[in-house]
Amino acid sequence: MRSLVVFLLLLAIKVASRVFYRHEVAWVGDVPEKPWKGLRLIAFLNHTSLFELVYLGDAPLPLLWAIASRGVIPAAQKTIQRPLVGLLFRLVARQVVPITRERDHTWDGFLGSIRKDGLVVMAPEGRMMRETGLDVTGRQMSIRGGIADILQALGSGGMLIAYSGGLHHVQVPGRWPRAFKTVRLRLEQVDIAAYVKGLPEYSGPDGFKRAVKDDLQRRRDLHCS
């Protein structure tokens, strides 16, 4: 029952997005033969607004159903606790797991909640870019190490990297959104096992995490402009 409710909500957002916004979507490199098959992870880069659900306008129906039936999303506790926004975000996937921004029991609980067929959807930066180009505390935006934990937990399957063109022209955090704008998205599909194998080897206990962070930041800076 929940999967159907989530799917209908995602479908409604998709339709509204196509009505009120113009979409430009392109693939990095060649378009995969089956771009939506076998996905285990969707990594959304260049997180600029909670209004990024507008990008559901670019999602095909099979992907919407995959998110509704087996999707798991780590969501910031302070977002989930908001009166209206929190209710909406609790219904954008089969399972939405509240987490803090610390490596504590909430993150361990999230990792433990990923099913064998689960599809993880996340923003690896872990916080939003404000209009200044920095996060809310004034720090540079960067990839956090949590996505490395997820890649190790999954091991195989497909990863879809979604490069946002930014949404401050649509909705700056804390302000009302504006309609009839153009939203831009680039997509890239990679095989998780091949991706992990192709990363450079960094020394030290956090070497793998540093390799993932450096690579995704390079890709973000290259493709999100």
C-alpha positions as CSV (number, residue, x, y, z in Angstrom):
1,M,0.0,0.0,0.0
2,R,2.8,2.4,0.9
3,S,4.6,1.8,-2.4
4,L,1.4,2.7,-4.3
5,V,0.9,5.9,-2.3
6,V,4.5,6.9,-2.8
7,F,4.4,6.1,-6.5
8,L,1.2,8.2,-7.0
9,L,2.8,11.1,-5.1
10,L,6.0,10.9,-7.2
11,L,3.9,10.7,-10.4
12,A,2.0,13.8,-9.3
13,I,5.2,15.7,-8.7
14,K,6.5,14.6,-12.1
15,V,3.4,15.8,-13.9
16,A,3.5,19.2,-12.1
17,S,7.2,19.6,-12.8
18,R,6.6,19.0,-16.6
19,V,3.7,21.6,-16.5
20,F,5.5,24.4,-14.7
21,Y,9.2,23.9,-15.7
22,R,11.2,23.4,-18.9
23,H,13.6,20.5,-18.7
24,E,17.0,20.1,-20.3
25,V,18.5,16.7,-19.7
26,A,21.6,15.2,-21.3
27,W,23.9,12.2,-20.7
28,V,27.6,12.2,-20.0
29,G,29.0,10.1,-22.8
30,D,26.9,7.7,-24.7
31,V,23.4,6.9,-23.6
32,P,23.4,3.5,-21.9
33,E,21.3,0.8,-23.7
34,K,19.3,0.2,-20.5
35,P,19.9,3.3,-18.3
36,W,17.4,2.5,-15.6
37,K,18.0,-1.3,-15.2
38,G,20.0,-2.7,-12.3
39,L,20.3,0.6,-10.4
40,R,21.3,0.3,-6.7
41,L,22.4,3.9,-6.1
42,I,21.4,7.3,-7.3
43,A,23.9,10.0,-6.2
44,F,22.6,13.5,-6.7
45,L,25.4,16.1,-6.9
46,N,25.2,19.9,-6.5
47,H,22.5,20.0,-3.8
48,T,21.2,23.6,-3.9
49,S,17.5,23.4,-2.8
50,L,14.9,21.2,-1.2
51,F,12.9,22.0,-4.3
52,E,15.0,19.4,-6.2
53,L,12.0,17.1,-6.4
54,V,11.4,19.1,-9.6
55,Y,13.9,16.8,-11.3
56,L,11.4,14.0,-11.0
57,G,10.1,15.5,-14.2
58,D,13.0,13.8,-15.9
59,A,12.4,10.4,-14.3
60,P,10.7,7.6,-16.4
61,L,7.9,5.7,-14.8
62,P,9.9,2.5,-14.1
63,L,12.4,4.6,-12.1
64,L,9.6,6.2,-10.1
65,W,8.2,2.7,-9.3
66,A,11.7,1.5,-8.3
67,I,12.0,4.4,-5.8
68,A,8.5,3.8,-4.5
69,S,8.8,0.1,-4.1
70,R,12.5,-0.4,-3.0
71,G,14.0,3.1,-2.6
72,V,15.7,4.1,0.7
73,I,16.7,7.6,1.4
74,P,18.8,9.1,4.2
75,A,17.2,12.4,5.2
76,A,18.4,15.0,7.6
77,Q,16.5,14.9,10.9
78,K,15.9,18.6,10.9
79,T,14.3,18.4,7.4
80,I,12.0,15.5,8.4
81,Q,10.9,17.4,11.5
82,R,9.6,20.4,9.6
83,P,5.8,20.5,9.7
84,L,4.9,20.3,6.0
85,V,8.1,19.7,4.2
86,G,8.9,16.9,6.6
87,L,5.6,15.1,5.8
88,L,6.3,15.4,2.1
89,F,9.8,14.0,2.4
90,R,8.7,11.1,4.5
91,L,6.7,9.9,1.4
92,V,9.2,10.3,-1.4
93,A,10.6,6.7,-1.2
94,R,9.7,3.2,0.1
95,Q,11.8,4.0,3.2
96,V,13.0,7.3,4.5
97,V,15.6,7.1,7.3
98,P,16.2,10.2,9.5
99,I,19.9,10.7,10.2
100,T,22.0,13.3,11.9
101,R,25.0,14.9,10.3
102,E,27.3,12.9,12.6
103,R,28.6,9.4,12.2
104,D,26.5,8.0,15.0
105,H,23.9,5.3,15.5
106,T,21.5,6.9,13.0
107,W,24.0,6.3,10.1
108,D,24.7,2.8,11.2
109,G,20.9,2.2,11.3
110,F,20.6,3.6,7.8
111,L,23.3,1.3,6.4
112,G,21.6,-1.6,8.2
113,S,18.2,-0.8,6.6
114,I,19.4,-1.2,3.0
115,R,17.8,-4.4,1.6
116,K,19.4,-6.7,-0.9
117,D,17.3,-5.2,-3.7
118,G,17.3,-1.7,-2.2
119,L,17.8,1.4,-4.3
120,V,19.7,4.1,-2.3
121,V,19.0,7.7,-3.3
122,M,21.2,10.3,-1.7
123,A,22.9,13.7,-1.9
124,P,26.6,12.9,-1.1
125,E,27.4,16.5,-0.1
126,G,25.1,16.1,2.9
127,R,23.9,19.7,3.0
128,M,22.7,22.5,0.7
129,M,24.6,25.2,-1.1
130,R,23.3,28.6,-0.2
131,E,23.1,31.6,-2.5
132,T,26.7,32.5,-1.4
133,G,28.1,29.3,-3.0
134,L,28.8,28.0,0.6
135,D,26.9,25.9,3.0
136,V,24.8,27.4,5.9
137,T,27.9,27.6,8.1
138,G,30.0,29.4,5.5
139,R,32.1,26.4,4.5
140,Q,32.9,25.2,0.9
141,M,30.7,22.5,-0.4
142,S,32.4,19.1,-0.5
143,I,31.6,15.4,-0.8
144,R,31.3,13.6,2.5
145,G,32.5,10.1,3.1
146,G,29.1,8.5,3.7
147,I,28.8,7.5,0.0
148,A,31.9,5.4,0.3
149,D,30.3,3.4,3.1
150,I,27.3,2.8,0.8
151,L,29.4,1.7,-2.2
152,Q,31.2,-0.8,0.0
153,A,27.9,-2.0,1.4
154,L,26.3,-2.5,-2.0
155,G,29.4,-3.9,-3.8
156,S,27.8,-4.3,-7.2
157,G,25.0,-3.0,-9.4
158,G,24.5,0.3,-11.2
159,M,25.2,3.8,-9.9
160,L,23.4,6.7,-11.5
161,I,25.2,10.0,-11.0
162,A,22.8,13.0,-11.4
163,Y,24.6,16.3,-12.0
164,S,22.3,19.2,-11.1
165,G,22.7,22.5,-13.0
166,G,21.6,24.3,-9.7
167,L,18.2,25.6,-8.7
168,H,18.9,28.9,-7.1
169,H,17.1,30.5,-10.0
170,V,14.0,28.5,-9.1
171,Q,14.2,28.4,-5.3
172,V,16.8,29.8,-3.0
173,P,16.6,28.1,0.4
174,G,14.2,30.0,2.7
175,R,12.4,31.8,-0.2
176,W,9.3,31.1,-2.3
177,P,9.9,29.1,-5.5
178,R,9.5,30.6,-9.0
179,A,7.8,28.7,-11.9
180,F,8.4,28.6,-15.7
181,K,12.2,28.4,-15.4
182,T,14.5,25.9,-17.2
183,V,16.1,23.2,-15.0
184,R,19.1,21.4,-16.3
185,L,20.4,17.9,-15.4
186,R,23.2,15.7,-16.7
187,L,23.2,11.9,-16.0
188,E,25.9,9.3,-16.0
189,Q,25.6,5.6,-15.3
190,V,28.6,3.6,-14.0
191,D,29.0,0.1,-12.7
192,I,29.7,0.1,-9.0
193,A,32.2,-2.8,-9.0
194,A,34.1,-1.3,-12.0
195,Y,34.0,2.2,-10.4
196,V,35.5,1.0,-7.1
197,K,38.1,-1.0,-8.9
198,G,39.2,2.0,-11.0
199,L,39.7,4.3,-8.1
200,P,43.3,5.3,-7.2
201,E,44.7,3.6,-4.0
202,Y,45.2,6.0,-1.2
203,S,47.1,5.0,1.9
204,G,45.7,4.9,5.4
205,P,42.5,3.7,6.9
206,D,40.4,6.4,5.2
207,G,42.1,6.0,1.8
208,F,39.1,4.6,0.1
209,K,36.8,7.4,1.3
210,R,39.3,10.0,0.2
211,A,39.5,8.4,-3.2
212,V,35.7,8.4,-3.6
213,K,35.4,12.0,-2.3
214,D,38.1,13.3,-4.6
215,D,36.7,11.6,-7.7
216,L,33.1,12.7,-7.1
217,Q,34.1,16.3,-6.4
218,R,36.1,16.2,-9.7
219,R,33.1,14.9,-11.6
220,R,30.8,17.4,-9.9
221,D,33.0,20.4,-10.8
222,L,33.3,19.2,-14.4
223,H,29.7,18.4,-15.1
224,C,27.6,20.6,-12.9
225,S,28.6,23.9,-14.5
